[in-house]
Amino acid sequence: MNEKKESVGHLLAVMTILVWGTTFISTKVLLQSITPVEILFIRFIIGWIVLSLVYPHRLKVKQRKQELYFAAAGLCGITLYYLLENIALTYTFASNVGIIISIAPFFTAFFAYLFLKGERLKPQFFVGFLIAFAGVFLISFNGFSVLKLNPYGDILAVFAAIVWAAYSILTKKIGEFNYNTIQTTRRIFFYGLVFMLPALKIFQFHPSLEVLIQPTNLFNILFLGVGASALCFVTWNTAVRILGAVKTSVYIYLVPVITVITSMIVLKEKITGIAVVGVFLTLIGLFISENRITIRTKEGLKDGQA
């Protein structure tokens, strides 16, 4: 891979995670007056509109099979992931959700092993996985024992991590189609919004314009729609296209640090000693598994690349 191009991929991944690490905070603030499904649908409508304005060219899909990949990516990466994440935030700390979501690279590696050719899991993958899950347990135990929170939020966050891993594999496949990234991201948003329509009725989608235009709510919904959705999905999908699904997903390791710090500053959430230990165990486990994939290529063996 071209060294300059690879550097761009790493830079885009870091930029994306720096923004995504704070989205839990914005969502938590909005949840005080707006329902999860209202936040989700509005932010991606905004994102879809922004991408349409930036690059108003229709995507002409060459094969029907490719359209199925777009639909599956929209279902996993937009509808299911964000519904699970937003609902989880109504039950548990933003810091809990951010940390648990960081386990997504493990599931990404596992799915890559199953569905991407030439990949093999190393023993340290399983060691890191167990250590990280021990950290997640401590984080969840902290919330349950200290604040008597409903543990369903933590469980939903784990499911969110799983569907995000599926999305990562799908976007890697979509990147191989060689379409414009803005166009492909917009198509994924479209399917995500379509699959979200049944949830609007189930969860009673009745947004209030008066509530939405309040300065704090307006700033946060625009941040989620323009920055975290339109911009960051393009940069993330580009990074996946350059680096691969597994290698890019490693940057999710940074999410817990960013989320915990911003939770303490913005939401005044208290982080106990047990939670700190859980954070370190999670990050250590993820770090141990960083070199978990061996790729066989014509040039030889390469580690940690999708």
C-alpha positions as CSV (number, residue, x, y, z in Angstrom):
1,M,0.0,0.0,0.0
2,N,1.2,3.5,-0.8
3,E,2.7,5.0,2.4
4,K,1.1,8.4,1.9
5,K,-2.3,6.9,1.2
6,E,-2.1,4.8,4.3
7,S,-1.2,7.8,6.4
8,V,-4.3,9.6,5.1
9,G,-6.3,6.6,6.1
10,H,-4.9,6.7,9.7
11,L,-5.5,10.4,9.9
12,L,-9.1,10.1,8.8
13,A,-9.7,7.3,11.3
14,V,-8.3,9.4,14.2
15,M,-10.4,12.4,13.2
16,T,-13.5,10.3,13.0
17,I,-13.0,8.8,16.4
18,L,-12.3,12.1,18.1
19,V,-15.7,13.3,17.0
20,W,-17.5,10.0,17.6
21,G,-16.1,9.8,21.1
22,T,-18.2,12.8,22.1
23,T,-21.4,11.8,20.3
24,F,-22.5,9.9,23.4
25,I,-22.5,13.1,25.3
26,S,-24.6,15.0,22.7
27,T,-27.1,12.2,22.6
28,K,-27.3,12.0,26.4
29,V,-28.0,15.8,26.5
30,L,-30.7,15.5,23.8
31,L,-32.3,12.5,25.5
32,Q,-33.5,14.9,28.3
33,S,-36.1,16.3,25.9
34,I,-36.1,14.2,22.7
35,T,-36.7,10.5,22.3
36,P,-34.0,8.1,20.9
37,V,-35.8,7.4,17.6
38,E,-36.4,11.2,17.1
39,I,-32.7,11.9,17.6
40,L,-31.7,9.1,15.3
41,F,-34.1,9.8,12.4
42,I,-33.5,13.6,12.4
43,R,-29.7,13.3,12.6
44,F,-29.6,11.0,9.5
45,I,-32.1,13.0,7.6
46,I,-29.8,16.0,8.1
47,G,-26.8,13.9,7.1
48,W,-28.5,12.6,4.0
49,I,-29.5,16.2,3.0
50,V,-25.9,17.5,3.6
51,L,-24.4,14.7,1.5
52,S,-26.9,15.3,-1.3
53,L,-26.0,19.0,-1.4
54,V,-22.3,18.4,-1.3
55,Y,-22.3,15.8,-4.1
56,P,-25.7,15.9,-5.9
57,H,-25.0,13.0,-8.3
58,R,-27.1,9.9,-8.5
59,L,-25.3,6.6,-7.8
60,K,-25.9,4.1,-10.6
61,V,-25.4,0.6,-9.1
62,K,-24.0,-1.9,-11.6
63,Q,-25.3,-5.1,-10.0
64,R,-28.4,-6.0,-8.0
65,K,-26.3,-7.9,-5.6
66,Q,-24.4,-4.7,-4.7
67,E,-27.7,-3.0,-3.8
68,L,-28.2,-5.7,-1.2
69,Y,-24.9,-4.8,0.4
70,F,-26.0,-1.2,0.6
71,A,-29.3,-2.3,2.2
72,A,-27.6,-4.5,4.7
73,A,-25.1,-1.8,5.6
74,G,-28.0,0.7,6.2
75,L,-29.8,-1.8,8.4
76,C,-26.8,-2.7,10.5
77,G,-24.7,0.5,10.6
78,I,-27.6,3.0,10.8
79,T,-30.9,1.5,12.0
80,L,-29.9,-1.3,14.4
81,Y,-26.7,0.2,15.7
82,Y,-28.0,3.6,16.6
83,L,-31.3,2.4,17.9
84,L,-29.5,0.0,20.2
85,E,-27.0,2.7,21.2
86,N,-29.5,5.4,21.8
87,I,-31.9,3.2,23.8
88,A,-28.9,1.9,25.8
89,L,-28.1,5.6,26.8
90,T,-31.5,5.8,28.4
91,Y,-30.5,3.0,30.9
92,T,-26.8,3.6,31.6
93,F,-24.0,6.0,31.7
94,A,-22.7,7.6,28.5
95,S,-19.2,6.4,29.6
96,N,-20.5,2.8,30.0
97,V,-21.8,2.8,26.4
98,G,-18.7,4.3,25.0
99,I,-16.5,1.8,26.7
100,I,-18.6,-1.3,25.8
101,I,-18.9,-0.1,22.1
102,S,-15.1,-0.3,22.0
103,I,-15.3,-4.1,22.0
104,A,-16.5,-3.8,18.4
105,P,-13.0,-4.5,17.0
106,F,-13.2,-8.0,18.5
107,F,-16.4,-8.8,16.6
108,T,-15.0,-7.1,13.5
109,A,-12.0,-9.4,13.6
110,F,-14.2,-12.5,14.1
111,F,-16.5,-11.6,11.2
112,A,-13.5,-10.7,9.0
113,Y,-12.1,-14.2,9.7
114,L,-15.5,-15.7,8.7
115,F,-16.3,-13.6,5.6
116,L,-13.0,-12.1,4.3
117,K,-10.6,-14.4,2.6
118,G,-7.1,-15.2,3.9
119,E,-7.5,-14.2,7.6
120,R,-6.6,-16.3,10.6
121,L,-7.1,-15.5,14.3
122,K,-4.1,-15.7,16.7
123,P,-4.3,-16.9,20.3
124,Q,-3.8,-13.4,21.7
125,F,-7.1,-12.5,20.1
126,F,-8.9,-14.7,22.6
127,V,-6.7,-13.6,25.5
128,G,-7.4,-10.0,24.8
129,F,-11.1,-10.7,24.3
130,L,-11.4,-12.3,27.8
131,I,-9.5,-9.5,29.5
132,A,-11.6,-6.8,27.8
133,F,-14.8,-8.5,28.8
134,A,-13.6,-8.6,32.4
135,G,-13.2,-4.9,32.1
136,V,-16.7,-4.5,30.7
137,F,-18.1,-6.6,33.6
138,L,-16.4,-4.3,36.1
139,I,-17.8,-1.2,34.4
140,S,-21.3,-2.7,34.4
141,F,-21.0,-3.9,38.0
142,N,-20.0,-0.3,39.0
143,G,-23.1,1.2,37.4
144,F,-25.4,-1.5,38.9
145,S,-24.0,-1.5,42.4
146,V,-23.3,2.2,42.9
147,L,-26.3,3.8,41.2
148,K,-28.7,0.8,40.9
149,L,-29.0,1.3,37.2
150,N,-30.8,-1.1,34.9
151,P,-28.1,-3.4,33.3
152,Y,-30.2,-3.7,30.1
153,G,-28.3,-0.6,28.9
154,D,-25.0,-2.4,29.0
155,I,-26.4,-5.5,27.3
156,L,-27.9,-3.3,24.5
157,A,-24.5,-1.7,24.0
158,V,-22.9,-5.1,23.5
159,F,-25.4,-5.9,20.8
160,A,-24.7,-2.5,19.2
161,A,-21.0,-3.4,19.1
162,I,-21.9,-6.7,17.2
163,V,-24.0,-5.0,14.5
164,W,-21.3,-2.3,14.1
165,A,-18.8,-5.0,13.4
166,A,-21.1,-6.4,10.7
167,Y,-21.3,-2.9,9.2
168,S,-17.5,-2.7,9.1
169,I,-17.3,-5.8,7.0
170,L,-20.1,-4.7,4.7
171,T,-18.4,-1.3,4.1
172,K,-15.2,-3.1,3.3
173,K,-17.0,-5.1,0.7
174,I,-18.8,-1.9,-0.6
175,G,-15.4,-0.2,-0.9
176,E,-14.3,-2.8,-3.4
177,F,-17.1,-1.7,-5.8
178,N,-15.0,1.5,-6.4
179,Y,-17.9,4.0,-6.2
180,N,-17.6,7.5,-4.9
181,T,-17.5,7.4,-1.1
182,I,-20.0,10.3,-0.6
183,Q,-22.5,8.5,-2.9
184,T,-22.1,5.2,-1.2
185,T,-22.5,6.7,2.2
186,R,-25.6,8.6,1.1
187,R,-27.1,5.3,-0.3
188,I,-26.4,3.6,3.1
189,F,-28.1,6.5,4.9
190,F,-31.1,6.1,2.6
191,Y,-31.6,2.5,3.4
192,G,-31.0,3.2,7.1
193,L,-33.8,5.7,7.1
194,V,-36.1,3.4,5.2
195,F,-35.5,0.5,7.7
196,M,-36.1,3.0,10.5
197,L,-39.6,3.9,9.3
198,P,-41.3,1.0,11.2
199,A,-39.6,2.1,14.4
200,L,-41.1,5.6,14.1
201,K,-44.5,4.2,14.6
202,I,-43.5,1.7,17.3
203,F,-41.6,4.3,19.4
204,Q,-44.1,7.2,18.7
205,F,-42.1,9.6,16.5
206,H,-43.6,13.0,17.4
207,P,-40.8,15.6,17.3
208,S,-41.6,19.1,18.6
209,L,-40.2,22.0,16.6
210,E,-40.3,24.2,19.6
211,V,-38.0,21.7,21.5
212,L,-35.7,21.2,18.5
213,I,-34.9,24.9,18.0
214,Q,-33.9,25.4,21.6
215,P,-30.2,26.5,21.3
216,T,-28.7,23.5,23.2
217,N,-30.8,21.0,21.3
218,L,-30.3,22.6,18.0
219,F,-26.5,22.7,18.4
220,N,-26.3,19.1,19.4
221,I,-28.6,17.8,16.7
222,L,-26.7,19.7,14.1
223,F,-23.4,18.4,15.5
224,L,-24.8,14.8,15.2
225,G,-26.3,15.4,11.8
226,V,-23.6,17.4,10.0
227,G,-20.4,16.4,11.9
228,A,-20.9,12.9,13.3
229,S,-23.1,11.6,10.5
230,A,-22.5,13.3,7.1
231,L,-18.8,14.1,7.6
232,C,-17.6,11.3,9.9
233,F,-19.3,8.4,8.0
234,V,-17.6,9.6,4.8
235,T,-14.2,9.8,6.6
236,W,-14.7,6.5,8.3
237,N,-15.8,4.7,5.2
238,T,-12.8,6.1,3.3
239,A,-10.5,4.9,6.1
240,V,-12.0,1.4,5.9
241,R,-11.6,1.5,2.1
242,I,-7.9,2.4,2.5
243,L,-6.8,0.4,5.6
244,G,-9.4,-2.4,5.8
245,A,-12.1,-3.2,8.3
246,V,-10.1,-4.7,11.1
247,K,-7.2,-2.2,10.9
248,T,-9.5,0.8,11.0
249,S,-11.7,-0.7,13.8
250,V,-8.6,-0.6,16.1
251,Y,-9.1,3.1,16.4
252,I,-12.3,2.4,18.3
253,Y,-10.0,1.7,21.2
254,L,-9.7,5.5,21.6
255,V,-13.5,5.9,22.2
256,P,-13.5,5.0,25.9
257,V,-10.8,7.5,26.8
258,I,-12.6,10.3,24.9
259,T,-16.0,9.4,26.2
260,V,-15.0,9.1,29.8
261,I,-13.2,12.4,29.8
262,T,-16.0,14.3,28.1
263,S,-18.6,12.6,30.4
264,M,-16.7,13.8,33.5
265,I,-16.4,17.4,32.1
266,V,-19.8,17.9,30.4
267,L,-22.2,15.5,32.3
268,K,-20.4,15.6,35.6
269,E,-20.5,11.8,35.8
270,K,-18.5,10.3,38.6
271,I,-16.0,7.6,37.7
272,T,-15.3,5.2,40.7
273,G,-12.2,3.1,41.3
274,I,-13.9,0.0,40.0
275,A,-14.8,1.7,36.7
276,V,-11.2,2.9,36.3
277,V,-10.0,-0.7,36.7
278,G,-12.6,-1.7,34.2
279,V,-11.4,0.9,31.7
280,F,-7.8,-0.2,32.0
281,L,-8.7,-3.9,31.6
282,T,-10.8,-3.1,28.5
283,L,-8.0,-1.1,26.9
284,I,-5.3,-3.7,27.9
285,G,-7.4,-6.5,26.4
286,L,-7.9,-4.5,23.2
287,F,-4.2,-3.7,23.0
288,I,-3.2,-7.3,23.4
289,S,-5.4,-8.3,20.5
290,E,-4.1,-5.6,18.2
291,N,-1.9,-8.0,16.3
292,R,-4.5,-10.8,16.2
293,I,-4.9,-11.2,12.5
294,T,-2.3,-12.8,10.1
295,I,-2.9,-12.2,6.4
296,R,-1.3,-14.4,3.8
297,T,-0.5,-12.6,0.7
298,K,1.9,-13.1,-2.3
299,E,4.4,-10.8,-0.6
300,G,4.4,-12.8,2.6
301,L,2.7,-12.4,6.0
302,K,1.2,-9.1,7.3
303,D,-0.3,-8.6,10.7
304,G,-3.4,-6.7,11.7
305,Q,-4.7,-5.9,8.2
306,A,-8.1,-6.5,6.7
